[in-house]
Amino acid sequence: MVRLPGRSTGRATSPAKDARPRRAPGSAPAESDRRDRPQDGAPGRPQNAARPVRTLRKRAASLRSSLSAGSLAGQVFLLQVFIVLLLVVAAVVALVLQVRHDSTDESRNRSLAVAESFANAPGTLDALRAPDPTAVLQPRAEAARKATGVDFIVVMNTDGIRYTHPERDRIGKKFVGDIAPALAGHASTEDVDGTIGRLVQAVVPVEAPGGKVVGLVSAGITTDNVGGAADRQLPLVLLAAAAALALATAGTALVSRRLLRQTHGLGPHEMTRMYEHHDAVLHAVREGVIIVSGEGTLLLANDEAQRLLDLPQDAEGRHARDLGLAPDTADLLASGRDATDEVHRVKDRLLAVNQRSTNVRGGPPGTVATVRDSTELRALSGRAEAARERLDMLYDAGVGIGTSLDVTRTAQELTDLAVPRFADFATVDLFDSVLAGGTPEAVTPLRRVAVSGVRGDAPLYPVTQQIRYVESAPQARSLRTGKAVLEAELPSAPGWKEQDLERSAQVVEYGIHSLITVPLRTGSLVLGVVSFWRSERPGPFDDDELALAEELVARAAVSIDNARRYTREHSMAVTLQRSLLPRRLPEQSALEIAYRYLPAQAGVGGDWFDVLPLSGARVALVVGDVVGHGLHAAATMGRLRTAVHNFTALDLPPEELLALLDELVSRIDQDEETEDGTAPVTGATCVYAVYDPVSRRCVIARAGHPPPAVVRPDGTVDFPEVPAGPPLGLGGLPFETAELELPEGSRLVLYTDGLVEDRERDIDEGLDLLRGSLERAGQSPEDTCRAVLDARVPARQTDDVALIVARTRALAADRVAQWEVPSDPASVGEVRASVARRLSEWGLDELAFTTELILSELVTNAIRYGAEPIGVRMLFDRTLICEVYDGSSTSPHLRYAAMTDEGGRGLFLVSQLAERWGTRYTPDGKVIWAEQQLP
């Protein structure tokens, strides 16, 4: 058994009930009870002046209790205080006696010296022989007395009669004292109780040159005068003694306090009992305890520590590095550093070591370490840690797989999660139809869509490789049965090698030795197969890991199937949307047009555009945006585009066309109202512009749409003030137009809000950025579209973008012919002649007959049924356009004349001879036009 030096060999008969020693009545509280309180004699926290007095009283009472006589510390304290007090009293008494003795000696010496000095002073002898010695000696004696500080100097004759005295009434009287020795020629001193107190006086003879005594001199001084200085110093001495007593007491209190902390206020009997309990606990506890000094010497090792560390019998007193321990364990014990649950292997045990310093609170330098056998606990915690890691992986799969509705990206997220936490390599193979959003077909080959690995040189099939697995391959078995397959020892699996003998040999040579294949299933659909490969870890996959792989793939399959469904719906919406947009632009001469349409990646929207030729060589541009995304927005966009085509055939002004669209959107909302009274709010914006190449004027109206931009031929960019009407579908407010005159070569830019507005910037900032990109763009519409999209469209856009850039052209003046026609039937012939001449100039003689016939009918109808003014205009463009205008708003209509009718066949002839014809209303009347194809 290992014992502490000086420990009693006896043990307690029963184990201690409490590991903490009990405190005796009246003893000091234990150190743990005083942990949060400042120690006596040490500076505490700053005290508040308003703290109640009872707090101080409680502390004083606590100190008195802790230093009571019942504790060992209290007994030592009282003994030390008594010794110090006794020494101080003895020192003061000795000092007082010494002061008194010194005062008497000083009085004798001083009085004797003064008397001898006065007796031997020049003139004293002569004064004694003078007729009146008092007259001479009295002043001298008083002066000497005052100078020397004695109480009196008396000069007398040999009979003892005084010649001098401080009190003149005593001159001539008998001296009180013994003068016999002085008459014999000897100086003497004596103590006398005089009227002024106890004094010491000296008597000295005054001798003539022959040695005869002719007089006597006496000097006296009271002991109070001599000892006054000492008496005045006595309080200081007593004060110093008191200070010494206080310091000694404080030192004694500190020593007792230290002893109190070490003994915890216990008496000898209680300390003995505590010591026995400590011994019993130390050696009975099932945890090793080791105490090492600051130099690394082993001071104590209990029985459990000796058993766990296999220490020698003479381990105590030897250095920690000399105990035969493992280097890491010996270094830890000798280093003195703190350690918490450090695991050290000792033979077949895994020991958890905790080590702390012992001098944290003024204790001796060194460390105490506890050693606990954690071999079984480590095994259990290892299994628990593995289970926790698997749960963490499944949780991460729930939040990390399926962050996007992209099939390939979702598959890559699965492989990235599995490597290296679960496998060293992971691959995902999907049917080609799944990538396109379709239903998987087992007869089609698979395509590798994702690969992840700890290294990039593995001889596995690469991404995008099309694979057709043989029947014996683990992947094929998983696809066929719908269950996971575990190939623990891959090199010995013949069915797997038949897939590709050369590649299989490379895989085995690379070090891949274990495989799990899991089918990607959602319900009855099998989307593909996931393969997990192991090479770095020596052990093969086991059944627990097979179950984890199935759970992991099952969660990923849901996300992949969602991405497949979204891909299918997105493809359908994109297909529908693109089918509703113009496939090619119509031929026209008024504008040079370039356009871009970019669907949103998050979902198909309702942005659309169109270019519509109008009568009179005019061209209409329209750009719209339906609120929302998806099939509903695409279908609504198609309905609006069809409506615009129909309304454009009526050749309506922009504001009237927008008003009809507004009414149409309102009806769409009403038609789609459900039984519960709810309906999706369609909502749309639109901008409609009509450009006339003859007048170079552009009329624009918009309904809640961003304003158009105009790039002048000199490169300046502005946003014209086009009145902003309400979005389509709100109703109730009319739309207004703005008329712009555009020089030839100007670029008109129409766009949707996806180009200038998103979540990160508002429309004003977007318009400023658009202005900058237009200023830097080239002159052609194609260059302009490219520059705008390169500068403005983000890598992953959240809204559709439709953009049209139209550079204006002007119809040359020599291709326009115009005549005023009087309201007279005879003027029809003049018109026909003028038309024939102009057609001859244009080289269109082949069209002269039909053109004359068409204009004759139209001019005749205007004269007969219309109102002045009447005019004729011909335009030589891609077609020959004939226009007749008059001041009446009455619209002609085509009808079939009966056999007996004299008229009604004019418009019928026009419709037969012309390629197209129609009516266009103006603020002052109407225009009837007809187009003919050029020969």
MARSETI-847080 format. One record per residue (C-alpha): x, z, y; residue in three letters. Coordinates in steps of 0.25 Angstrom, whole numbers, plus 5000, padded with zeros to 4 digits. Example, Ala and Ser with C-alpha at 12.3 -4.5 7.8 and 13.67 -1.06 7.14 Angstrom:
2
504950314982Ala 505550294996Ser 
REM end
This chain:
935
500050005000Met 500549975014Val 500550085024Arg 500750095039Leu 502050185042Pro 501650325043Gly 500250305036Arg 499650415027Ser 499750375013Thr 498350425011Gly 497150335011Arg 495750365016Ala 494850395004Thr 493750305010Ser 493750185018Pro 493550195033Ala 492150165037Lys 492550105050Asp 493750025053Ala 493850085067Arg 494350235068Pro 493350335072Arg 493550405085Arg 493650555086Ala 492650625095Pro 493250635109Gly 494350535105Ser 494650405113Ala 493850285110Pro 494550185101Ala 495250065106Glu 494149965103Ser 493150055111Asp 494150045123Arg 494349895122Arg 493649865134Asp 494049985143Arg 495349995150Pro 496350095145Gln 496650225152Asp 497850215161Gly 497750065161Ala 497149985173Pro 495649955170Gly 494749865178Arg 494449885192Pro 493449995194Gln 492249975203Asn 492250085214Ala 490750105211Ala 490850135196Arg 490150255193Pro 490950385191Val 490350415178Arg 491250295172Thr 492450365176Leu 491950495170Arg 491650425157Lys 493050365157Arg 493650505160Ala 492850565149Ala 493250455139Ser 494750485142Leu 494550635141Arg 493850605127Ser 494850515122Ser 495950615126Leu 495250735120Ser 495950835112Ala 495250795100Gly 496150665099Ser 497550655096Leu 497750575109Ala 497050695117Gly 497950795110Gln 499250725114Val 498750695128Phe 498450845130Leu 499750885124Leu 500550785133Gln 499750835146Val 500050985143Phe 501550955141Ile 501650865154Val 500850975162Leu 501751085157Leu 503051005161Leu 502450985175Val 502151135177Val 503551175172Ala 504151075181Ala 503351125194Val 503651275191Val 505151245189Ala 505151165202Leu 504451285209Val 505451385204Leu 506651295207Gln 506151275221Val 506051425224Arg 507451445218His 508051335227Asp 507351385239Ser 507951525238Thr 509351465235Asp 509151375247Glu 508751495256Ser 510051575252Arg 510951455255Asn 510351415268Arg 510251555274Ser 511651585269Leu 512251455275Ala 511551475288Val 512051615290Ala 513451575286Glu 513451465295Ser 512951545307Phe 513851655304Ala 515051565304Asn 514551485316Ala 515551485328Pro 515051585338Gly 514351675329Thr 515551775328Leu 515751765343Asp 514251785346Ala 514251915338Leu 515351965346Arg 514651935359Ala 513952035368Pro 512551975365Asp 512651905351Pro 511151885351Thr 511151795363Ala 512251705357Val 511751705342Leu 510251705343Gln 510151555349Pro 511151515338Arg 510451585327Ala 509151515331Glu 509751385332Ala 510451395318Ala 509151445312Arg 508351335317Lys 509351235313Ala 509551285299Thr 508151315295Gly 508351465292Val 507351575296Asp 508351655303Phe 509751675307Ile 510151825311Val 511451865316Val 511752015316Met 512852115318Asn 513452185306Thr 512452295308Asp 511352195305Gly 510752195319Ile 510252055322Arg 510751965333Tyr 509851845331Thr 508551825324His 507451725325Pro 506551825331Glu 507251895343Arg 506552025341Asp 507252045329Arg 508652035335Ile 509352165336Gly 508652215324Lys 509252245310Lys 509352135300Phe 508552145288Val 509452115276Gly 510652145268Asp 511952125277Ile 512852205268Ala 513452095261Pro 513652015274Ala 514352135281Leu 515352135269Ala 515651985272Gly 514751925262His 513551825264Ala 512351865257Ser 510851815255Thr 509651895252Glu 508151865249Asp 507251945259Val 505751955261Asp 505651945276Gly 504551935286Thr 504651785285Ile 504551775270Gly 505551785259Arg 506851735264Leu 508351725260Val 509351775271Gln 510851765271Ala 511851865278Val 513251815282Val 514351895289Pro 514951845302Val 516451885301Glu 517451895311Ala 518851825309Pro 519351945302Gly 518251945292Gly 517452065299Lys 515952045299Val 515452045313Val 514051995311Gly 513051945301Leu 512151815300Val 510951805292Ser 510051685289Ala 508751685282Gly 507751585277Ile 506451595270Thr 506351535256Thr 505051465261Asp 505751385271Asn 506851345261Val 505851315249Gly 504751245259Gly 505351105256Ala 505251135241Ala 503851185243Asp 503551065250Arg 504050975239Gln 503351055228Leu 501950985230Pro 502750855229Leu 503350905216Val 502050955211Leu 501450815215Leu 502550745207Ala 502250845195Ala 500750805196Ala 501050665196Ala 502050675184Ala 500950755177Leu 499950645180Ala 500950535175Leu 501250615163Ala 499750645160Thr 499450495162Ala 500650455153Gly 500150555143Thr 498750495144Ala 499250355142Leu 500050405129Val 498750475124Ser 497950355127Arg 498850265119Arg 498850375108Leu 497350375110Leu 497250225108Arg 498050235095Gln 497350345089Thr 495950305094His 495750445099Gly 495750505085Leu 496350635081Gly 497350655070Pro 496350675059His 495550555063Glu 496850465064Met 497150505050Thr 495850465045Arg 495850335053Met 497250305048Tyr 496750325033Glu 495550235036His 496450125042His 497350135030Asp 496150115021Ala 495550005029Val 496949925030Leu 497149925015His 495749905010Ala 495349795019Val 495349655012Arg 496149585023Glu 497649585025Gly 498149665037Val 499649635042Ile 500349705054Ile 501549635059Val 502449685070Ser 502949615082Gly 504249575075Glu 503449515063Gly 503649635053Thr 502549675044Leu 502049805047Leu 500849815038Leu 500149735028Ala 498949795021Asn 498649775006Asp 497749655008Glu 498849585016Ala 499849615005Gln 498949554995Arg 498549425003Leu 499949395008Leu 500649444996Asp 501649535004Leu 502849604997Pro 502749764996Gln 503849785007Asp 503149685017Ala 502949795028Glu 504149795037Gly 504649655034Arg 504549535043His 503249445041Ala 504149325037Arg 504849405026Asp 503549425018Leu 503549305010Gly 502349245017Leu 502049095020Ala 502749045032Pro 501549025040Asp 500949165037Thr 502249235040Ala 502449165053Asp 501049205057Leu 501349355054Leu 502649355061Ala 502249275073Ser 501249375079Gly 500249265084Arg 498749285083Asp 498049205071Ala 496649195068Thr 496249155053Asp 497449075051Glu 497449035036Val 498749055028His 499049015014Arg 499649125006Val 499749084991Lys 498349044987Asp 497649114998Arg 497249075012Leu 497349185021Leu 496749195035Ala 497649275044Val 497249335058Asn 498349395066Gln 498349475079Arg 499349545088Ser 499349695088Thr 499849715102Asn 498649665109Val 498249805115Arg 499649865116Gly 499849885101Gly 501149855094Pro 501749715093Pro 501349645081Gly 500149575074Thr 499149615064Val 498649505054Ala 497449505044Thr 497449415032Val 496249375025Arg 496049295012Asp 495249165016Ser 495449085004Thr 494049074999Glu 493449085013Leu 494348965017Arg 493748885005Ala 492348915009Leu 492648885024Ser 493248755020Gly 491948715013Arg 491148765024Ala 492048685034Glu 491848565026Ala 490348585026Ala 490348605041Arg 491248475043Glu 490148395035Arg 489048455044Leu 489848425056Asp 490048285051Met 488548265049Leu 488248325062Tyr 489248225069Asp 488548115061Ala 487248145067Gly 487748145081Val 488848045080Gly 488247935072Ile 487247845078Gly 487547865092Thr 487247715095Ser 486247615089Leu 487347525084Asp 487547505069Val 489047485069Thr 489347595078Arg 488447695070Thr 489247655058Ala 490547675065Gln 490147815069Glu 489847845055Leu 491247805050Thr 491947875063Asp 491248005059Leu 491648005044Ala 493147975047Val 493948065046Pro 492948185044Arg 492348135031Phe 493148015026Ala 494447935030Asp 493747805031Phe 492247765032Ala 491647625032Thr 490147585035Val 489647455029Asp 488247395033Leu 487447275030Phe 487547165040Asp 486047165042Ser 486147315047Val 487147275058Leu 486047175063Ala 484947285062Gly 484347225050Gly 483947285036Thr 485047295027Pro 485147205015Glu 485847245002Ala 486247094999Val 487047075012Thr 488447125013Pro 488947245021Leu 489847245033Arg 490747355037Arg 490347405051Val 491247535052Ala 492547585047Val 493247715051Ser 494547775045Gly 495647875047Val 496547755047Arg 496347605051Gly 497047535040Asp 496147565028Ala 495947445019Pro 494347455020Leu 493447345024Tyr 493547325039Pro 492347325049Val 491447205049Thr 491947165035Gln 490747115027Gln 490747185013Ile 489947165000Arg 490247274991Tyr 490247254976Val 489247324967Glu 490347424962Ser 490747464975Ala 490347604980Pro 489747544993Gln 488947454984Ala 488447564976Arg 488047644988Ser 487247524993Leu 486547504980Arg 486147644977Thr 486047704991Gly 486947824987Lys 488347864991Ala 489447834981Val 490747924980Leu 492047864975Glu 492947994975Ala 494047914968Glu 494047784975Leu 495347724968Pro 494647744954Ser 493347674958Ala 493247534952Pro 491947494958Gly 492547514972Trp 493747434969Lys 492947314964Glu 492447294979Gln 493847234983Asp 495047264974Leu 496047234984Glu 495447314995Arg 495147424986Ser 496547434981Ala 496947444996Gln 495947554999Val 496547634987Val 497947614991Glu 497647655005Tyr 497247795000Gly 495647785001Ile 495247864988His 493747904990Ser 492547844994Leu 491047874998Ile 490047765000Thr 488647805006Val 487547705009Pro 486947695023Leu 485447715020Arg 484247735028Thr 483047745020Gly 483047635010Ser 484047545018Leu 485447545015Val 486247495028Leu 487647505022Gly 488647595016Val 489647695021Val 491047715014Ser 491847845016Phe 493347835012Trp 494347945010Arg 495847925010Ser 496548035018Glu 495948155011Arg 496448164997Pro 495148214991Gly 494048124987Pro 492548124993Phe 491648224985Asp 490248244983Asp 490048334996Asp 490648225004Glu 489748124998Leu 488548195002Ala 489148205016Leu 489448055017Ala 487948035013Glu 487448125024Glu 488348065034Leu 487947915030Val 486447955030Ala 486548005044Arg 487347875049Ala 486347785041Ala 485247835050Val 486047795063Ser 486447665057Ile 485047625053Asp 484547665067Asn 485647575073Ala 485147465064Arg 483747475068Arg 484147475082Tyr 485047355080Thr 483847285074Arg 482847315085Glu 483947285096His 484247155090Ser 482747125090Met 482547165104Ala 483747085108Val 483246965101Thr 481946975107Leu 482546995121Gln 483446875120Arg 482346785115Ser 481546825127Leu 482646795137Leu 482946655141Pro 483846585131Arg 484346485141Arg 484146455156Leu 483246345161Pro 483846225168Glu 483746225183Gln 484546185195Ser 484246295205Ala 485146405199Leu 486446425191Glu 486146535182Ile 486946635173Ala 486346755166Tyr 486646865157Arg 485846955148Tyr 486347085142Leu 485447165133Pro 485647315133Ala 486447375121Gln 485547495120Ala 484247415119Gly 483647285123Val 483047285137Gly 482047195144Gly 482947125154Asp 482646975156Trp 482846855165Phe 482446715166Asp 482746585174Val 481446505177Leu 481446365184Pro 480346345194Leu 479746235201Ser 480446165212Gly 481846185206Ala 481646335208Arg 482146445198Val 481646585195Ala 482546695190Leu 481946815184Val 482646945179Val 481847065173Gly 482047195166Asp 481047265157Val 481147415157Val 481547475143Gly 482247425131His 481847375117Gly 480847275112Leu 479747315122His 480647285134Ala 481147145128Ala 479647105124Ala 479247145138Thr 480347065144Met 479946945136Gly 478446955141Arg 478946965156Leu 479946845154Arg 478746765149Thr 477846805160Ala 478946765170Val 478946625164His 477446615165Asn 477446665179Phe 478546575183Thr 477746455178Ala 476746485189Leu 477846475199Asp 477546605206Leu 478346675217Pro 479246785212Pro 478346895218Glu 477046845211Glu 477846825198Leu 478346975198Leu 476947025201Ala 476346945189Leu 477547015181Leu 477147145186Asp 475747125181Glu 476247085168Leu 477047205166Val 475947295169Ser 475047225159Arg 476147245148Ile 476147395151Asp 474647395149Gln 474547305137Asp 475647395130Glu 474847525133Glu 474647605120Thr 473447675115Glu 473947815121Asp 474047745135Gly 475547735135Thr 476347605136Ala 477847575138Pro 478047545153Val 478647405153Thr 479147395167Gly 480047285171Ala 480847235183Thr 481047085187Cys 481646995198Val 481146855200Tyr 481946755209Ala 481546605212Val 482646515218Tyr 482346385225Asp 483546285225Pro 482846205236Val 482746315246Ser 483846405240Arg 482846515241Arg 482646625231Cys 481346715230Val 481546845223Ile 480646955219Ala 480947075210Arg 480147185203Ala 480947315202Gly 482247235198His 483647245204Pro 483847155216Pro 484547025214Pro 485946995219Ala 486346865227Val 487746815227Val 488046725239Arg 488946605238Pro 490046685245Asp 489946795235Gly 489246895243Thr 488246975235Val 486947035240Asp 485647095234Phe 484447035241Pro 483347125246Glu 482247085236Val 481047175237Pro 481047265225Ala 479647265219Gly 479147365208Pro 479547345193Pro 478547255185Leu 477347335180Gly 477147425191Leu 476247335199Gly 475547365212Gly 476647305221Leu 476947165225Pro 478247095224Phe 479047035235Glu 480046925236Thr 481346895243Ala 481846755247Glu 483246725247Leu 484046605252Glu 485246585242Leu 486346485246Pro 486746395235Glu 487746465226Gly 487146605227Ser 486946685215Arg 485746755212Leu 485946875203Val 484746935195Leu 484947055185Tyr 484347175178Thr 484547325181Asp 485447335169Gly 486547265177Leu 486547365189Val 485947495184Glu 486247595173Asp 486347745170Arg 487747755177Glu 487447685190Arg 486247655199Asp 485747515204Ile 486447525217Asp 487747545211Glu 487447435201Gly 487147335212Leu 488447365219Asp 489147335207Leu 488447215204Leu 488747165218Arg 490247185216Gly 490147105203Ser 489446995209Leu 490446985221Glu 491546975211Arg 490846865202Ala 491146725201Gly 490246615207Gln 489546565195Ser 488346635189Pro 489046655175Glu 490246725182Asp 489346815190Thr 488546855177Cys 489946885170Arg 490446965182Ala 489247045183Val 489147085169Leu 490547115167Asp 490547205179Ala 489247275177Arg 488747275162Val 489247405154Pro 489847395140Ala 488547455134Arg 487347425143Gln 486147505143Thr 485147395149Asp 484947245148Asp 485647165159Val 485047025164Ala 485846945174Leu 485546815181Ile 486546745191Val 485946625197Ala 486746535207Arg 485846455216Thr 485846305218Arg 485146225229Ala 484446095227Leu 485045985235Ala 484245935247Ala 484345795242Asp 483645835230Arg 482445885238Val 481345785244Ala 480245845252Gln 479045775260Trp 477845825268Glu 476545755264Val 475445735274Pro 474045765269Ser 473645625268Asp 473445545254Pro 474245425260Ala 475445515261Ser 475545515246Val 476145375246Gly 477245415256Glu 477645525247Val 477745435235Arg 478645345242Ala 479545455247Ser 479645515233Val 480045375227Ala 481145365237Arg 481745505235Arg 481645485220Leu 482445355221Ser 483445425229Glu 483545535218Trp 483645425207Gly 482345465201Leu 481645335202Asp 481045355188Glu 480245465193Leu 479645395205Ala 478345355199Phe 478045495192Thr 478545565204Thr 477645485214Glu 476445505205Leu 476645655204Ile 476845675219Leu 475645575222Ser 474745665214Glu 475245795219Leu 475345755234Val 473945695233Thr 473345825227Asn 474045905238Ala 473445815249Ile 472045815242Arg 471945965238Tyr 473146035246Gly 473446075260Ala 474546035270Glu 475646045270Pro 475945945259Ile 477345915254Gly 478145855243Val 479545895237Arg 480445835227Met 481545905220Leu 482645835212Phe 483145935203Asp 483245945187Arg 481845885188Thr 481145805199Leu 480145905206Ile 479045855214Cys 478245965223Glu 477045945232Val 476646065240Tyr 475446085249Asp 474846205257Gly 473746235247Ser 473746335236Ser 472746265227Thr 473346245214Ser 473146115207Pro 472846115192His 472946015181Leu 471645965175Arg 471145845167Tyr 470245745175Ala 469045685168Ala 468845535166Met 467945525178Thr 468745615188Asp 469445545199Glu 470545645201Gly 471245765194Gly 472345685187Arg 473445705197Gly 474045835191Leu 473845785177Phe 474745665181Leu 475745765187Val 475845845175Ser 476045725166Gln 477045665174Leu 477845795178Ala 478745875169Glu 478146005175Arg 477246035187Trp 476546155194Gly 476146225206Thr 476946325215Arg 476346405226Tyr 477046425239Thr 476646515251Pro 476046395258Asp 475446325246Gly 475846265233Lys 476746165227Val 476446075215Ile 477746025208Trp 478045935197Ala 479345915189Glu 479845785183Gln 481045775173Gln 482145685179Leu 482445555172Pro 
REM end
